[in-house]
Amino acid sequence: MTTLTQDIAIADAQATRVGWRGWVALVVLMLPVLLVSVDNTVLSFALPQIALDVEPTATQQLWIIDAYPLVLASLLVTMGVLGDRFGRRRMLLIGATGFGVVSALAAFAPSAEWLIAARAAMGVFGAMLMPSTLSLLRSIFTNRDQRRLAIAVWAAGFSAGAALGPVVGGILLEHFAWGAVFLIAVPVLVPLLILVPILVPESRDPNPGRFDPLSVALSLLTMVPIVYAIKEFAVHGTESPLPIVLIVAGVVFGVLFVRRQNRLETPMLDMALFRRPTFSGSVLVNLLSVIGLVGFLYFVAQHLQLIVGLSPMQAGLALVPGLLAMIVAGIGVVPIAKRVAPRVVVPVALSFSVLGYLLVAVSTSAGALPLLIAAFVSLGVGIGAAETVSNELILASAPPAKAGAASAVSETAYELGAVLGTTIIGGLLAVFYRANLALPAGLPGQAADTARETLAGAVAASNTLDDTLGQALRDAAAHAFDAGVGVTALIGAGLIVIAAVIAALTLGGRQKRVPAEH
């Protein structure tokens, strides 16, 4: 055990347990967690209505979803470091105010371009919210056992919020226009702005060192090109050399970022954390798990509404059992994690997620709604448990003064996973959809072009045709979409298997408590 690990363990053993005030503060801090994670997936269910209203292209559809988590992922580390320096509670309050204002603007977006820009601005303020919540928990719950439970609630809320997005979106879209999915931010954030100054103490790094703007620039120049390259490759394939150029540029800037952090006396991000197998392994588990979760929701939302024919509310309610399973698994794994090694708990949990993906491959092709619901339950059990354990390990591996930076790394993995979930799974699904689409004879040229873009485009085009030709187009689009889902579901299962293997190799054994008197 390293000296730092011993120091952390001793501090945990000596820490005072918090009373009711700390748990009420946890409830308040869950408000932005639920809001930001809901916002990651709520558009999956609103997207069909948005597609019919503002008529985005296939690429714009992906950008409407991905602009928010892309900006969020790019800025999380920066905002986490700023929170450590200037105050985590202060960053939380600034982020909440900005997020609420921009969300209201997004609700009335008149075009796809406007909506993409609003989503990007929401990402800026969302990046202020998320590191603050987890790092404030680190400062409030200094006792390891209490902190493990608090992080379990946080992780369950984070994961369940992603699943709650379609439910909330479905209920709202049943009664209101699609802009309502953005307006929910206002009533959630108003009580946050009132209660946080009362219940949550300010915390910051007492010795933050010099702020380095060049490190901020290098971190952005690393992440944005790589994620954008993956998106371009998924949509356009090898038609252009741009994705390769962007990936090379991102890798070069990434190397420069790492080298600079290793040279700085007080780095923006302590790269020594990544040399700890538990820390780096937990980050990768987070990343791959969220890719699996968000990718699943991306295609299931469209299947339920545009193929099965459920209303948005019905489709959202169909996912409630999986949502509950995710919450129960996230909290229920806490006593298990105290007694069983993480390298065992996480792979076993993720095996349920693999089963979920295998079930979805069968349920979409067979059109069996109960199988699809069971698939999400199985997926939710695995993701909920794995996220709780991995997030606690990430935060426990870092010294308290750097809680914001460590939290930001954890959430960067989550948000990058949200981007890659729609980019990889959604992009591949678009490729397979176009490859398998056999348009019926006699289709007008404009309708054919629209149908080739997306499933929503095909459904919209079918409504302009006579009944026979329209039904033929819907059937062809449904067949092509579900054929693509069958392949992408297997890819999603493969990603979860990789996460399970990484967990088994890196997360190590059960950590023993170090007595205070040592």
Buried (B, 14 or more C-beta within 10 A) or exposed (E): EEEBBEEBBBBBBEBEEBEEEBBBBBEBBBBBBBBBBBBBBBBBBBBBBBBBBBBBBBBBBBBBBBBBBBBBBBBBBBBBBBBBBBBBBBBBBBBBBBBBBBBBBBBEBEEBBBBBBBBBBBBBBBBBBBBBBBBBBBBBBBBBBBBBBBBBBBBBBBBBBBBBBBBBBBBBBBEEBBBBBBBBBBEBBEEBBEBBEEBBEBBBBEEBBEEBEEBBBBBBBBBBBBBBBBBBBBBBEEEEEBBEEBBEBBEEBBEBBBEBBEEBEEBBBBBEBBEBBBBBBBBBBBBBBBBBBBBBBBBBBBBBBBBBEBEBBBBBBBBBBBBBBBBBBBBBBBEBBEEBBBBBBBBBBBBBBBBBBBBBBBBBBEEBBEBBBBBBBBBBBBBBBBBBBBBBBBBBBBBBBBBBBBBBBBBBBBBBBBBBBBBBBBBBBBBBBBEBBEBBEEBEEEBBEBBBBBBBBBBBBBEEBEEEBBEBBBBBBBBBBBBBBBBBBEBBBBBBBBBBEBBBEBBBEEBEEBEEEE
